[in-house]
């Protein structure tokens, strides 16, 4: 098995795990919000932890969703890169996208250890858990996006992935 194929397989597996995780977190968030609404308007007593738990589910679901969008090449961007054209033009567009991702997310990943250490001793008010478990979603998502980026660079331009199917 080649290194290229291994990276593509790891990227595909991470995408499938991300999809399942995002679905689970958004389903949990929806369930928690329903509990909040029912408790507030019917029972007149809202559990204090539901809002915080729903917010944490939203953070994890959103970060995993960002990795899925990047894998599928459906992430939001200011300019849509060309899909057809001379090979040089497509290569330049791919390079500029990769450069923008590294310049934006590289510092996030670089400083994430300090960011996580600040949250290690902090606990959330309602749940009483370390906020580390929420903030770790950021470097996890960035690392997964970098793996997807490396996998995407290794694909030929005419074979770019657009679904969650493995290559």
SVG drawing of the C-alpha trace seen along z (x, -y; Angstrom):
<svg xmlns="http://www.w3.org/2000/svg" viewBox="-47 -37 51 39">
<polyline fill="none" stroke="black" stroke-width="0.4" points="0.0,0.0 1.4,-3.4 1.6,-6.4 -0.8,-8.3 -3.4,-5.5 -3.0,-5.3 -3.6,-9.1 -6.7,-8.9 -8.0,-6.0 -7.3,-7.7 -9.0,-10.8 -12.1,-8.8 -12.3,-7.1 -12.0,-10.4 -14.7,-11.8 -17.1,-8.9 -16.4,-9.2 -16.9,-13.0 -20.2,-12.5 -21.5,-10.0 -20.2,-12.3 -21.8,-15.4 -25.1,-13.6 -24.9,-12.4 -24.0,-15.8 -26.7,-17.6 -29.3,-15.0 -28.2,-15.4 -28.4,-19.1 -31.9,-18.9 -33.0,-16.6 -31.6,-18.9 -33.4,-21.9 -36.7,-20.0 -36.2,-19.1 -35.5,-22.7 -38.7,-23.9 -40.9,-21.2 -39.4,-21.9 -39.7,-25.7 -43.3,-25.9 -44.9,-22.8 -43.1,-21.8 -42.1,-25.4 -38.7,-24.1 -35.7,-24.0 -32.8,-21.8 -29.8,-24.1 -27.5,-21.8 -29.4,-21.4 -28.5,-24.8 -24.8,-24.2 -24.9,-20.7 -26.7,-21.8 -24.2,-24.5 -21.3,-22.0 -23.0,-19.7 -23.4,-22.6 -19.6,-23.3 -18.6,-19.7 -21.2,-19.3 -20.2,-22.5 -16.5,-21.7 -17.1,-18.2 -19.3,-19.7 -16.5,-22.0 -14.3,-19.0 -17.0,-17.3 -17.5,-20.4 -13.8,-20.7 -13.5,-17.0 -16.3,-17.4 -14.9,-20.7 -18.1,-22.4 -16.6,-24.7 -17.6,-28.4 -15.2,-30.6 -15.1,-34.1 -14.2,-33.0 -15.0,-29.7 -11.9,-28.2 -12.0,-27.0 -13.1,-23.4 -12.0,-23.3 -9.2,-24.9 -5.5,-24.6 -3.6,-22.3 -1.4,-25.1 -4.4,-27.3 -6.0,-24.5 -2.7,-23.7 -2.3,-27.3 -5.8,-27.5 -5.3,-24.3 -2.0,-25.7 -3.6,-29.0 -6.4,-27.2 -3.9,-25.0 -1.8,-28.1 -4.8,-29.9 -5.8,-26.9 -2.3,-26.6 -1.9,-30.3 -5.3,-30.5 -5.4,-27.2 -1.7,-26.7 -1.5,-29.3 -4.7,-27.9 -3.1,-24.4 0.3,-25.8 -1.2,-27.7 -3.9,-25.2 -1.7,-23.5 -1.6,-26.7 -5.3,-27.3 -6.1,-23.8 -3.9,-24.1 -5.8,-27.2 -9.0,-25.3 -7.7,-22.1 -8.5,-23.5 -11.6,-25.4 -14.9,-23.8 -18.3,-24.6 -20.9,-26.1 -23.8,-23.8 -22.2,-20.5 -19.1,-20.8 -16.8,-19.2 -13.5,-20.6 -14.0,-23.0 -11.0,-21.3 -13.5,-18.7 -15.3,-21.4 -12.3,-23.4 -10.4,-20.3 -12.9,-20.2 -11.0,-23.1 -7.5,-21.4 -9.1,-18.1 -11.1,-19.7 -8.0,-21.6 -5.9,-18.4 -8.6,-16.5 -8.8,-19.4 -5.0,-19.2 -5.2,-15.4 -8.0,-16.1 -5.9,-18.8 -2.9,-16.5 -5.3,-13.8 -6.9,-16.3 -3.5,-17.5 -2.5,-13.9 -5.6,-13.4 -5.3,-14.2 -7.5,-17.2 -9.9,-15.1 -10.5,-12.7 -11.4,-15.1 -13.8,-13.7 -17.2,-15.2 -19.0,-12.7 -18.2,-10.9 -17.5,-7.7 -13.9,-6.4 -11.6,-6.9"/>
</svg>
